[in-house]
Amino acid sequence: MTITDEDCLAETLAFNEQFEAAAASRPARGQSPSAATLALLRRNRVGGDTPPVRLAHAQVRLIEGGVKVRSFVPDRVDGVYLHIHGGGWAFGSADGQDERLWRLAVRARLAVVSVEYRLAPEHPFPAGPDDCEAAARWLVEHAATEFGTERLLIGGESAGAHLSVVTLLRLRDRHGITGAFRAANLLFGPYDLSMTPSQRSFGSRQLLSNTDSLRSTYELFTPGMGAEQRRDPEVSPLFANLTGLPPARIVVGTQDPLLDDSLFLAGRWQAAGAPVQLGVVAGAMHGFTLFPLTVTEREHRRERDFLATA
């Protein structure tokens, strides 16, 4: 395992301490969040206390199956990136990162299509995966006519990384589709919902995610399931057969409770025969790319370069 960005470690750790110190002012994500708490989390950008900036030139449409997608299409399009947002399967939205996705679209010359998948607890598993699968199938069938290219990429952050892998597996297993998506961009995802050792041992540190908040989000997304049921490969892709999946870029921070998930997935992905770029960012917490840090600027640049050339 190679750890990157150690020259930024002091800045990254100082930000983590500030984030922990401000924990009392953030809404608590309990196992049964109140309607008001859920509404607040959904209204504000993930990891923040203000609403996201929404850009007027985004294109919003309903595709087959009634799934809403939000697209950014630059003047030059060399591929299409299917983006799946994070937020513990219970909050976050396709319009929550407009500025970042538009910059990515322009600089990597990609049409970026973000999925507005249904959220738990109102719509638990498998509703969210169903919507992401529908969006992926729509792109496989229509990207050439809609965007002028058949070069498809997929990825997301946290729950969105989980849903990206689940979507690739569903395309392969349900529809016999392999190779349509050229690469997967997977940022700090949970791939074992029965909990890896790093998830169980992380404890109660008030960073963006910890042991208790992970347990809570799993209960919202997969209510009533026990650990053994959550090891089903359709729920936890770490237990799936990963053959036939595309090259991947897998990123996680050393202070993320999901560290093991990325390390284990990278090993299994590579063993299944596909190339993997594994990035482990020194001192970074879960969701670090949401915050104004040097490592965030670097990660966005590395992500752009990967997606532009994959």
Solvent accessible surface area in square Angstrom, and as a share of the most:
residue,aa,sasa,rsa
1,M,139,0.62
2,T,104,0.61
3,I,62,0.32
4,T,41,0.24
5,D,13,0.07
6,E,112,0.50
7,D,113,0.59
8,C,11,0.07
9,L,63,0.31
10,A,85,0.66
11,E,72,0.32
12,T,1,0.01
13,L,56,0.28
14,A,44,0.34
15,F,37,0.15
16,N,2,0.01
17,E,117,0.53
18,Q,119,0.53
19,F,17,0.07
20,E,50,0.23
21,A,89,0.69
22,A,48,0.37
23,A,22,0.17
24,A,106,0.82
25,S,97,0.62
26,R,72,0.26
27,P,50,0.32
28,A,84,0.65
29,R,66,0.24
30,G,33,0.32
31,Q,104,0.46
32,S,101,0.65
33,P,29,0.18
34,S,62,0.40
35,A,89,0.69
36,A,77,0.60
37,T,28,0.17
38,L,16,0.08
39,A,51,0.39
40,L,57,0.28
41,L,27,0.13
42,R,70,0.25
43,R,133,0.49
44,N,17,0.09
45,R,78,0.28
46,V,34,0.19
47,G,21,0.20
48,G,26,0.25
49,D,120,0.62
50,T,74,0.43
51,P,76,0.48
52,P,15,0.09
53,V,83,0.48
54,R,115,0.42
55,L,39,0.20
56,A,109,0.84
57,H,92,0.41
58,A,17,0.13
59,Q,101,0.45
60,V,79,0.46
61,R,100,0.36
62,L,122,0.61
63,I,12,0.06
64,E,102,0.46
65,G,78,0.75
66,G,53,0.51
67,V,8,0.05
68,K,88,0.37
69,V,0,0.00
70,R,30,0.11
71,S,4,0.03
72,F,2,0.01
73,V,51,0.30
74,P,12,0.08
75,D,160,0.83
76,R,146,0.53
77,V,33,0.19
78,D,48,0.25
79,G,0,0.00
80,V,0,0.00
81,Y,0,0.00
82,L,0,0.00
83,H,2,0.01
84,I,0,0.00
85,H,3,0.01
86,G,7,0.07
87,G,5,0.05
88,G,11,0.10
89,W,7,0.02
90,A,1,0.01
91,F,13,0.05
92,G,8,0.07
93,S,26,0.17
94,A,2,0.02
95,D,25,0.13
96,G,17,0.16
97,Q,36,0.16
98,D,1,0.01
99,E,81,0.36
100,R,28,0.10
101,L,1,0.01
102,W,72,0.25
103,R,102,0.37
104,L,9,0.05
105,A,0,0.00
106,V,71,0.41
107,R,134,0.49
108,A,1,0.01
109,R,82,0.30
110,L,0,0.00
111,A,0,0.00
112,V,0,0.00
113,V,0,0.00
114,S,1,0.01
115,V,0,0.00
116,E,54,0.24
117,Y,4,0.02
118,R,107,0.39
119,L,28,0.14
120,A,1,0.01
121,P,56,0.35
122,E,100,0.45
123,H,81,0.36
124,P,43,0.27
125,F,39,0.16
126,P,61,0.38
127,A,11,0.08
128,G,3,0.03
129,P,0,0.00
130,D,52,0.27
131,D,10,0.05
132,C,0,0.00
133,E,16,0.07
134,A,28,0.22
135,A,1,0.00
136,A,0,0.00
137,R,93,0.34
138,W,10,0.03
139,L,0,0.00
140,V,52,0.30
141,E,98,0.44
142,H,55,0.24
143,A,1,0.01
144,A,45,0.35
145,T,119,0.69
146,E,72,0.32
147,F,29,0.12
148,G,66,0.63
149,T,19,0.11
150,E,123,0.55
151,R,35,0.13
152,L,4,0.02
153,L,0,0.00
154,I,0,0.00
155,G,0,0.00
156,G,0,0.00
157,E,13,0.06
158,S,17,0.11
159,A,1,0.01
160,G,0,0.00
161,A,0,0.00
162,H,0,0.00
163,L,0,0.00
164,S,0,0.00
165,V,0,0.00
166,V,3,0.02
167,T,0,0.00
168,L,10,0.05
169,L,11,0.05
170,R,11,0.04
171,L,3,0.01
172,R,44,0.16
173,D,95,0.49
174,R,120,0.44
175,H,62,0.27
176,G,63,0.60
177,I,40,0.20
178,T,78,0.45
179,G,56,0.54
180,A,26,0.20
181,F,5,0.02
182,R,116,0.42
183,A,0,0.00
184,A,0,0.00
185,N,0,0.00
186,L,0,0.00
187,L,2,0.01
188,F,4,0.02
189,G,0,0.00
190,P,4,0.02
191,Y,0,0.00
192,D,9,0.05
193,L,2,0.01
194,S,14,0.09
195,M,15,0.07
196,T,3,0.02
197,P,67,0.42
198,S,19,0.13
199,Q,0,0.00
200,R,127,0.46
201,S,91,0.59
202,F,42,0.17
203,G,32,0.30
204,S,74,0.48
205,R,85,0.31
206,Q,86,0.38
207,L,10,0.05
208,L,25,0.12
209,S,4,0.02
210,N,12,0.06
211,T,7,0.04
212,D,83,0.43
213,S,14,0.09
214,L,10,0.05
215,R,116,0.42
216,S,11,0.07
217,T,6,0.04
218,Y,3,0.01
219,E,48,0.22
220,L,22,0.11
221,F,3,0.01
222,T,1,0.01
223,P,74,0.47
224,G,70,0.68
225,M,48,0.22
226,G,35,0.33
227,A,48,0.38
228,E,126,0.57
229,Q,107,0.48
230,R,30,0.11
231,R,88,0.32
232,D,65,0.34
233,P,61,0.38
234,E,91,0.41
235,V,3,0.02
236,S,0,0.00
237,P,0,0.00
238,L,14,0.07
239,F,85,0.36
240,A,7,0.06
241,N,90,0.46
242,L,4,0.02
243,T,67,0.39
244,G,50,0.48
245,L,13,0.06
246,P,16,0.10
247,P,54,0.34
248,A,1,0.01
249,R,13,0.05
250,I,0,0.00
251,V,2,0.01
252,V,0,0.00
253,G,0,0.00
254,T,42,0.25
255,Q,46,0.20
256,D,3,0.02
257,P,1,0.01
258,L,1,0.01
259,L,33,0.16
260,D,22,0.11
261,D,0,0.00
262,S,0,0.00
263,L,45,0.22
264,F,86,0.36
265,L,0,0.00
266,A,6,0.05
267,G,43,0.42
268,R,95,0.35
269,W,1,0.00
270,Q,110,0.49
271,A,90,0.70
272,A,29,0.22
273,G,66,0.63
274,A,11,0.09
275,P,86,0.54
276,V,26,0.15
277,Q,102,0.45
278,L,61,0.30
279,G,16,0.16
280,V,0,0.00
281,V,1,0.01
282,A,5,0.04
283,G,3,0.03
284,A,0,0.00
285,M,2,0.01
286,H,13,0.06
287,G,1,0.01
288,F,1,0.00
289,T,13,0.08
290,L,43,0.21
291,F,14,0.06
292,P,123,0.77
293,L,9,0.04
294,T,48,0.28
295,V,1,0.01
296,T,10,0.06
297,E,118,0.53
298,R,59,0.21
299,E,1,0.00
300,H,41,0.18
301,R,113,0.41
302,R,79,0.29
303,E,2,0.01
304,R,53,0.19
305,D,74,0.39
306,F,19,0.08
307,L,0,0.00
308,A,25,0.19
309,T,112,0.65
310,A,43,0.33
